[in-house]
Amino acid sequence: MLAEIPHGTPVVRLVNRGHPGPLLLYGDGEVRTLAAAEPALPLGTGELGTWPDRAQEEEFPGGAMLLFHTDGLSEARDRRGVFFDPARRLSGRVFPGPDALLAAVLDDVLRHTGGGGATDDMALLAVRRP
């Protein structure tokens, strides 16, 4: 995932090379997944296509946060095999900043998995637009 957050413009530009779309968390608790309209080929497979990567522009208003994550987050399972759904789990919740958001996500994953955590690697990055 490549993201450009231009200074002074309430947008984010994304090129998705095979990761789950980031979550956009608004200041009122609304959550939206920024799914790729035209996903690019995963890294290392560029020779399979001849088209250029296209950046997708999405709104990123002041006070909102973006949560970038790998599939290790959405593939964390509970004891019955049910996948963790980060958008559903975060919907309606408001966080004072990226640190609180990341802490809440990690706590939720641990609860969801019964304390076992994710079985796949999981990378998280949260950023907030002032």
TIVO-295885 format. One record per residue: x, y, z of N, C-alpha, C, O, CB in turn; residue in one letter. Coordinates in steps of 0.05 Angstrom, whole numbers, plus 5000, padded with zeros to 4 digits. Glycine has a CB too. Layout:
N
XYZXYZXYZXYZXYZA
...
END
This chain:
130
501749775000500050005000501850255000503650275016498150005025M
501350424982502750684981500750904985498650904972504350714954L
501251075004499351295010500851565009503051585020498051255038A
499551754997500652024997498452195011496152195003501252134968E
499352345031497552525046498552805041500252905056497352445077I
497552945021498553205015497853415037495653405049497353304989P
499753585042499353795062497353995052497454095030502053935069H
495454065070493554275064491154195046489554365039494954495051G
490953945039488753845023487553605037488953415044489753764994T
484853605041483653395057483153135041480953035040480953495068P
485253035029485052785014487452605021489452685032484952834984V
487152345013489352155013489352024985487251964974489051945036V
491751984974491951844949493151574954495251554968493752014928R
491951364943492751094950493350934924491950954904490550954965L
495450774926495950564906496050304922497750264939498650614890V
494250124916494049874931495249654914494349584893491049804938N
497349534925498849314912498249044925500048874927501849374911R
495749004934494948744944494248734973493748514983497048564939G
494248954988493548945016490549015020489349125002495249145032H
489448945043486749025048486549335048488449465055485748915076P
484349435039483949725039484049835067483049715086481349795026G
485250075070485350195097482550275106480750305090487250435097P
482250305132479750395144479950695149481950785159479050245170L
477950835141477751125147475751155170473451085168476751285121L
476751255192475151295216474651595219476451745224476551175242L
472051665217471251945220471052015250470851835267468551995206Y
471052265256470952355284468352295298468252315322471452645284G
466252215283463652155295463251855299461051775307461452265278D
465251695293465051405297464351245271464351005272462951345317G
463751385250463251245224465851125214468051255217462051445203E
465750895203468050755192467450675163465250575157468850505209V
469350725145469050655117471650525108473850615113468450915100R
471350295094473550165082474150295055472350325038473049855078T
476650365050477550485025478550265007480950225003479750705030L
476650114996477249894978478350004952477550214942474849714973A
480249864940481549954915479549924892478449714887484049784909A
479050144878477350144854478749984832477449834818476750424845A
481350014830483049874810485549774824487549914824483750044785E
485449534836487849444850490149404831489749304809487249184865P
492549484840494949444824495849154829495049024848497149644831A
497549064812498748794815500448794840501748994847500348704791L
500548574855502248554879505148594871506048544849501948274892P
506748694890509548734885510848484875510248264884510948834911L
512648514856514048294844512648154821513747974809514548094865G
510248254814508748124792508148334770506448284753506148004803T
509548554770509048764751509448674722508148794704510948984756G
511048464717511448374689508948234678508848184654513748184688E
506948184695504548054685502548254673500548174661503247914708L
503148514676501348714665502948944653505248984661499448814686G
501749094635503149314622501949584629502849784619503249274593T
499849584645498449834651499849974675501049834691495449784658W
499750234676500950374699499250354724496850324722501550664692P
500550374747498950394772497350654771498350864762500850384797D
494950644782493350884783492750944812491850774828490650854767R
493251194820492651284847489751334849488451444831494351534855A
488651264872485851314878485751534899487151514919484351054888Q
484151734894483951954914481451924930479251884919484052234899E
481751944956479451924975479552164994481652284998479551654990E
477252225005477152435025478652355050478552115057474252515031E
479952535063481252485089481052755105482952905106484252395085F
478652805116478153055129479553085156480452895168475153095133P
479753335165480953395191479553235213477053215213480853685197G
481153125232480052975254479652685248479152525267477553095263G
479852605223479452325215482152175218484252295219478352295186A
481951905220484251745222484151525201481951435193484551615250M
486451445191486751215173488050985188490051035202488251285148L
487050745185488250515197489050335173487450205160486250365216L
491650315169492850135149493449875163494449875186495350255135F
492849645150493349385163493849175142493049195119490949315181H
495248965151495648735134493348535138491748575156498448595140T
493348335122491148135125491247975150489347825157491147955101D
493447995165493647855191491447955210490647805228496347895203G
490648205207488548315225485848185217484448075235488448625222L
485148205192482448115184482247805183480047695181481748225157S
484547665184484547375184484947255212485047005214486647275166E
485047415233485147315260482447175266480347295261485747535281A
482546935276480046775280479546725310481446705326480246515265R
477046695316476346615343476346315344477046175325473546725351D
475546195367475645905370473745755351474245515346474945835399R
471745885341469845765322470745795293469545695275467045875326R
472945945289473945995262472846245249473346285225473245765245G
471446415264470346665253472546875251473946925271467946765271V
472746995228474747205223474047465239471747525244474947265193F
476147605246475947865259475048065238476148075216478647955272F
473048235244472048435225472748715236471148815252468948405219D
474948825228475849085240473849315236473449475254478449165230P
472649325212470749545207468349525226467449725238469749545178A
467249285229464949255247465749305276464249425291463848965244R
468149215284468949245312469549535319469249615342471449075317R
470349695299471049975305468750165300468850395309473350055288L
466650075286464450245279463050355305462550205323462450095262S
462550615305461250745327463050825350462150945369459150555338G
465550765348467450835369469151075361469751105337469350585375R
469851235380471451475375474051445392473951365415469951735383V
476251515380478851495393480251765393480151915373480651285379F
481651835415482952095417485352125398486252345393483752145445P
486451905389488751915371489651645362488551435370491052055386G
491751635345492651375334493551175355493050935352494951435316P
494951265377495851075397493450935410493550685414497451225419D
491351075416488950955429487550765409486650555417487051175438A
487550845384486350665364487850405361486650185362486250805336L
490550415360492150175357491849995382491649755380495050245353L
491850125406491549965430488849825431488649595439491850155455A
486749965422484049845422483949615403482749405409481950055415A
485149645379485149425359486549185370485548955368486349525333V
488849225381490448995392488848855415488848615416493149095402L
487649015432486048895454483648735442483048515452484949115473D
482348845422480048715409480948445396479548245398478748895389D
483248445383484248205370484747995392484147755388486748255354V
486048075413486547885435484047765447483847525452488248015457L
481947935451479447835461478147655440477047445447477548075467R
478147735415476947575394478147295391476747095387477147725367H
480747285394482147025391482346865417483646655418484947075380T
481146965438481246825463484046845477484846675492480546545460G
485447065471488047115483490346995467492647045474488046995511G
489746855446491846725430493146915410495246855400490746495416G
491847145404492947325384492547215356491347005352495847375390G
493647355337493447275309495547055303497647045315493947515290A
494846875285496646665277498346755253500446625247495146405270T
497546965239499047075217500347335227499547445247497247125192D
502447415212503647675220501647895216499947885199506247725203D
501848105232499948325231501548585234502948625254497848285254M
501148755215502349025216500149225216498249205200504349065192A
500349425233498349635235499749905235501949945246496749605262L
498450095222499450375222496950555223495150525206501250435197L
496950735242494650925244495751205242497851275254493150885271A
494451375226495151655223492651825225490451735218496651705195V
493052055236490752245240491352505225493552605226490252295270R
489252605212489452865200488653075221486453055231487752895173R
490353255227489753465247487353635239486553815254492153645252P
END
